[in-house]
Every structure is written in structure tokens, then in C-alpha cells.
Amino acid sequence: MHNPLISTSPITHFLSAQDVSALIKRMGLQRCLQGMAAAITRDFLRWEAFDKSARVASHCKNGVIELMPTADAQTFSFKYVNGHPQNTSRGLPTVMAFGVLADMATGRPLLISELTLTTAIRTAATSVIAAKALARPDSQVMALIGNGAQSEFQALAFHHLMGIEEVRLFDTDSQATAKLMRNLQSNPHAKNLRVKACLSTGEAVLGADIVTTITADKANARIITPDMVEPGVHINAVGGDCPGKTEIHPDVLRMASVFVEYEPQTRIEGDLQQMPADFAVTELWRVLAGKTTGRNHQRQITLFDSVGFALEDFSALSYLYETALAQQQVQHLDLIPYLDDPKDLYQLIRHSPLAVTAANVAAMPAANRYCTDLSPA
């Protein structure tokens, strides 16, 4: 990313959840998904330009908190994100996130932005990028297993960017499916998308060209089993994103050609965690860059083990920043102090310029003495 505001100014820009929501409404979700997918693809094609590492995670019984850093020569980014499936019973989202862009040359924070809404959009965009590279090009029907907070974005991304005509829905929580049905059926930009609620995973995946799993439970689940998998299907396994959390039976992985974002991270966190260390996988960027093939024939089973990688958040933050600046829709945040003398940080807490002497300090009430500057008069 080219930093548009490299200067000595300490101003950090800020995008709240409301700012990002307004930006997307102004642009339209379809245009935003297209822009996000283009930004992610652009950066995947620069894969070797980035510092890469698996994210740092702190786990507890109910969830996980993660930090996801990456950088190229110009820009550093990180995302803070959690995953707590029980949060919805407390009135909180399962996933909450924010992110930072900073200038590598100076370390100056350029942007702090919400990433809760943005993560849903970047995840959906990444799913489509993978499916375009790996699924059959004539795919029209998708099964969507897991109908929670990110499901609308997955359904609309596949409809708008890949031409999916029918989405079959299943969730163990029927209210989540009803919510997704309402949101899709009331969307005027998805009036040509057929939406069908199913009674089981098996019913939803039967005859589907693409299967997307995006469930929240922190458990070693086996939602997709070998008997459900038909020749030629492409599977986007999105929900297995931390140790001890899976969605796909290991025999399904053995049946498929498996693709990942960043192999060292996926082996720890994805459905790939069930497989031996020498189980063969291909990083998606290699397919996008033409270094290897994705789908070789119509009956091939392909699987994208998507855990979410820091590079996608770098792309998302860069895209938001460039778009918000172009539309002049960013707030200023006084995060970094402005200093007349950058070597004099103490000036921020120095007392008023009035002379302060030991004599008038002694005359002050004792409670006030400890916050007074004793600089010479």
C-alpha cells in the first residue's frame, strides 16, 4: 500500500463502526465486496513482499483472543480479534475486531479502524477468491452451513461476484436461519437469488456445487462427512479457525485437493490440524499467481481450509483507508502527542508557564504539591 499521508504530523485517522457502515451503504455492498476482493488478490500476488507469521493467540475455556500482524516494506498492520461463541447470549457479537495501519519508516499509526463488520466482508471476499480459483466455473448452487453473523456476507458475495443462483441454508439454530432468510429475501439487490431453508446438513449439501461451512462452536465437529461429498464439489471450510475447532471429517480432507492461506498457521488452527504433518496442501497464492494449478478436472474435489490470515486484514485496512480518504470520510484521533520538541515528552504534563518556586509550592495545600512542576522561575 502507498501511504498517502506520510508527513511529520502525528494525526492518526479513525474509522468507527458507524463510519464503516456509512461508507459501505454509500458505496453499496456489491461494490465494496468487489473492491475488497481486488485488494486481497492484489496483495496475494505480492505474497513474497510480506513478513508473515502465524497469529498470536490467548485461549480460554469460552473462546480465544488473537493478534494478527504483517507488514511490507512501507506499511505495518495488525488486527485484534476474538472468537467467543457464547457471547450472543450476553448481547455481544461472537467476533469483535479492530485494526491498525502504521508507517514502517516512522512507526506513526496512520489508521485505527473497526474490523468487526470489515472482517465479515473480507472473509466473504476471500471465500469467493478461492472458489473462483478452485470451484467448477459453472457452479450455481451453494450450501451454507452456519447461518450466524457472517452468513449474509457469504451468500451475497457468492451471488454478486460468482453468479450463485441458489443458496441452501442450515443451522442447528433455526432462528439464525430465519434471520438469514429474512435478510436475503428483503434485499432488493438479491431478488434473483433463490433461498431455501433445509432441515439438515445432508439435505443442504445434496447436489450443491459449493459447500461453505462457517459455524461458531469451539469444538472438534465433523459437520461434513465423506458420505455427503459428491464428485466435483468445492468446499470452503471457514469456521475451523483455532486449535480444537474443526468442521470437516478428516476423511473428507483425504478425498480432496486441499488449499490453504498460510500453511504454518493452518496446520495449527484449521481443519488441517487433524492431519499428519506431511499431509500435502497448496497455498492459495500459488494458484492465483499461476505457479500451480487449482482444479484439474470436473470431478475433482477441492477444499479451501480458510482460517483467516493477517494479509487479508492488511488488504482490508488498506482498502478502507484509501476509500475513506478519497471520500473524505475519516475522523482525526489525537493518539500521538504533538511536541514542539520531540525530545521533550515531559512538556505534556508540565505545569502552566507561570513561575513555580519552592516557596509557593510550600504554601500550597499538601494534596496539590505532587502534581506541580518545580521548574526554576
ZAMARGU-4260 file (C-alpha; in steps of 0.2 Angstrom, whole numbers, plus 5000, padded with zeros to 4 digits):
<rodrens>
0) 5000/5000/5000 | 5006/5018/4996 | 5005/5029/5011 | 4995/5044/5006 | 4999/5055/5021
5) 5017/5052/5025 | 5022/5068/5035 | 5028/5074/5052 | 5010/5076/5058 | 5006/5065/5072
10) 4987/5064/5067 | 4980/5046/5067 | 4964/5043/5057 | 4950/5034/5064 | 4935/5024/5057
15) 4922/5019/5069 | 4909/5005/5066 | 4897/5019/5061 | 4909/5026/5049 | 4912/5010/5040
20) 4894/5006/5040 | 4890/5023/5032 | 4904/5020/5019 | 4898/5004/5014 | 4880/5010/5012
25) 4886/5024/5001 | 4896/5013/4990 | 4884/4998/4990 | 4889/4981/4997 | 4892/4974/4980
30) 4905/4987/4975 | 4913/4985/4992 | 4915/4967/4990 | 4922/4969/4973 | 4935/4982/4979
35) 4939/4971/4994 | 4942/4956/4983 | 4953/4966/4971 | 4963/4972/4986 | 4966/4955/4993
40) 4970/4947/4976 | 4982/4961/4973 | 4991/4958/4989 | 4991/4939/4987 | 5000/4942/4971
45) 5013/4951/4981 | 5015/4937/4994 | 5033/4937/4995 | 5034/4955/4999 | 5026/4952/5016
50) 5033/4947/5033 | 5022/4933/5038 | 5019/4923/5054 | 5005/4913/5062 | 4994/4924/5073
55) 4997/4925/5092 | 4983/4918/5102 | 4977/4918/5120 | 4964/4904/5124 | 4952/4902/5137
60) 4938/4889/5140 | 4925/4900/5131 | 4935/4907/5117 | 4951/4915/5110 | 4959/4932/5108
65) 4971/4934/5094 | 4983/4947/5087 | 4987/4946/5068 | 5002/4956/5062 | 5010/4958/5045
70) 5020/4971/5035 | 5028/4975/5018 | 5042/4987/5016 | 5030/5003/5018 | 5016/4998/5029
75) 5013/4988/5045 | 4996/4981/5051 | 4989/4971/5064 | 4971/4965/5069 | 4965/4962/5087
80) 4951/4949/5085 | 4941/4937/5097 | 4930/4922/5095 | 4918/4919/5109 | 4903/4908/5103
85) 4893/4911/5119 | 4894/4930/5118 | 4877/4931/5109 | 4869/4926/5125 | 4877/4941/5133
90) 4871/4953/5119 | 4889/4954/5111 | 4895/4948/5094 | 4904/4931/5093 | 4918/4940/5084
95) 4924/4958/5088 | 4939/4966/5080 | 4949/4982/5077 | 4965/4985/5067 | 4979/4997/5064
100) 4989/5003/5049 | 5006/5011/5053 | 5020/5019/5043 | 5035/5007/5043 | 5048/5022/5040
105) 5042/5031/5056 | 5031/5019/5066 | 5017/5033/5065 | 5000/5025/5067 | 4990/5030/5051
110) 4974/5022/5054 | 4964/5014/5068 | 4948/5006/5062 | 4934/4994/5067 | 4936/4977/5059
115) 4920/4968/5066 | 4910/4972/5050 | 4925/4973/5039 | 4931/4955/5044 | 4914/4948/5038
120) 4916/4957/5022 | 4935/4952/5019 | 4931/4934/5024 | 4917/4933/5011 | 4928/4941/4998
125) 4942/4928/5002 | 4930/4914/5000 | 4925/4920/4983 | 4943/4922/4978 | 4946/4904/4982
130) 4931/4897/4974 | 4934/4906/4958 | 4951/4898/4958 | 4945/4881/4963 | 4927/4878/4960
135) 4919/4872/4944 | 4916/4888/4934 | 4898/4883/4930 | 4894/4882/4949 | 4876/4889/4953
140) 4871/4881/4969 | 4879/4884/4986 | 4875/4876/5003 | 4878/4887/5018 | 4881/4878/5034
145) 4881/4890/5049 | 4869/4905/5047 | 4876/4917/5060 | 4883/4935/5059 | 4894/4932/5044
150) 4882/4921/5033 | 4873/4936/5024 | 4890/4942/5018 | 4895/4925/5012 | 4878/4922/5002
155) 4879/4940/4994 | 4897/4939/4990 | 4894/4922/4980 | 4878/4929/4972 | 4886/4946/4967
160) 4904/4940/4962 | 4902/4922/4957 | 4884/4921/4950 | 4877/4909/4963 | 4859/4907/4959
165) 4853/4897/4974 | 4858/4896/4992 | 4853/4882/5003 | 4854/4886/5022 | 4856/4875/5038
170) 4860/4879/5056 | 4856/4870/5072 | 4849/4886/5077 | 4833/4888/5067 | 4831/4906/5072
175) 4848/4910/5064 | 4842/4903/5048 | 4826/4913/5049 | 4836/4928/5052 | 4846/4925/5036
180) 4831/4921/5026 | 4823/4937/5031 | 4839/4947/5027 | 4842/4939/5010 | 4823/4939/5004
185) 4821/4958/5009 | 4837/4963/5000 | 4832/4972/4983 | 4849/4968/4976 | 4847/4949/4979
190) 4830/4947/4972 | 4836/4934/4959 | 4844/4924/4972 | 4834/4908/4977 | 4835/4904/4996
195) 4830/4888/5003 | 4830/4883/5022 | 4834/4865/5024 | 4832/4853/5039 | 4849/4845/5039
200) 4867/4847/5033 | 4864/4832/5022 | 4849/4840/5014 | 4858/4856/5011 | 4873/4849/5003
205) 4865/4836/4991 | 4868/4842/4974 | 4877/4858/4979 | 4892/4864/4968 | 4900/4873/4983
210) 4898/4870/5001 | 4903/4884/5013 | 4904/4880/5032 | 4905/4894/5044 | 4900/4888/5061
215) 4905/4896/5078 | 4906/4882/5091 | 4923/4879/5098 | 4923/4861/5096 | 4930/4847/5086
220) 4915/4845/5075 | 4913/4834/5059 | 4899/4843/5050 | 4904/4837/5033 | 4907/4819/5032
225) 4913/4808/5017 | 4895/4802/5013 | 4890/4820/5009 | 4904/4824/4997 | 4900/4822/4979
230) 4912/4822/4964 | 4916/4840/4958 | 4911/4849/4974 | 4921/4863/4981 | 4921/4866/5000
235) 4925/4882/5009 | 4929/4877/5027 | 4929/4894/5035 | 4924/4890/5053 | 4938/4880/5059
240) 4950/4894/5065 | 4958/4889/5081 | 4966/4874/5089 | 4952/4862/5095 | 4939/4869/5082
245) 4935/4859/5066 | 4921/4857/5054 | 4927/4844/5042 | 4929/4825/5044 | 4947/4820/5041
250) 4942/4808/5028 | 4935/4822/5018 | 4952/4831/5018 | 4960/4814/5012 | 4947/4814/4997
255) 4951/4832/4992 | 4965/4843/4985 | 4967/4855/5000 | 4972/4873/4998 | 4976/4885/5012
260) 4981/4903/5016 | 4997/4902/5026 | 5002/4884/5029 | 5011/4886/5046 | 4995/4894/5053
265) 4983/4882/5045 | 4991/4867/5052 | 4989/4873/5070 | 4971/4881/5068 | 4962/4874/5053
270) 4954/4858/5049 | 4971/4853/5044 | 4976/4851/5062 | 4968/4834/5062 | 4980/4828/5048
275) 4999/4822/5049 | 5012/4835/5047 | 5017/4828/5030 | 4999/4829/5023 | 5000/4839/5006
280) 4992/4856/5004 | 4995/4870/4992 | 4995/4889/4997 | 4981/4898/4988 | 4993/4912/4982
285) 5002/4900/4971 | 4987/4896/4962 | 4982/4915/4960 | 5000/4918/4954 | 4999/4904/4941
290) 5013/4894/4949 | 5002/4879/4951 | 4985/4873/4945 | 4970/4873/4956 | 4956/4862/4949
295) 4962/4849/4936 | 4946/4841/4931 | 4927/4842/4933 | 4926/4828/4946 | 4940/4834/4957
300) 4935/4838/4975 | 4943/4854/4981 | 4944/4861/4998 | 4949/4878/5005 | 4954/4877/5023
305) 4951/4895/5027 | 4957/4901/5044 | 4959/4919/5040 | 4976/4927/5038 | 4984/4944/5043
310) 4987/4948/5025 | 4969/4949/5021 | 4966/4961/5035 | 4981/4972/5029 | 4972/4972/5012
315) 4955/4976/5020 | 4963/4990/5031 | 4972/4997/5016 | 4956/4997/5005 | 4946/5005/5019
320) 4959/5019/5021 | 4961/5023/5003 | 4942/5023/5000 | 4938/5034/5016 | 4952/5046/5012
325) 4945/5048/4994 | 4928/5051/5001 | 4934/5062/5015 | 4926/5051/5027 | 4939/5049/5041
330) 4940/5056/5059 | 4956/5063/5067 | 4961/5055/5083 | 4974/5063/5094 | 4983/5047/5098
335) 5000/5053/5097 | 5005/5069/5106 | 5011/5084/5096 | 5028/5090/5103 | 5036/5107/5100
340) 5052/5097/5104 | 5051/5079/5101 | 5064/5075/5114 | 5054/5084/5127 | 5039/5072/5132
345) 5038/5080/5149 | 5030/5096/5141 | 5014/5087/5141 | 5012/5087/5159 | 5022/5102/5164
350) 5013/5115/5174 | 5007/5131/5167 | 5020/5143/5161 | 5018/5154/5177 | 5033/5153/5188
355) 5033/5140/5201 | 5045/5141/5215 | 5049/5131/5230 | 5042/5145/5241 | 5024/5145/5233
360) 5024/5126/5232 | 5027/5125/5251 | 5012/5137/5253 | 5000/5125/5243 | 4989/5113/5251
365) 4998/5096/5253 | 4986/5087/5240 | 4991/5099/5226 | 5010/5098/5229 | 5013/5082/5220
370) 5006/5087/5203 | 5016/5103/5202 | 5031/5107/5191 | 5046/5113/5201 | 5055/5121/5186
375) 5065/5136/5191 | 5057/5153/5189
</rodrens>
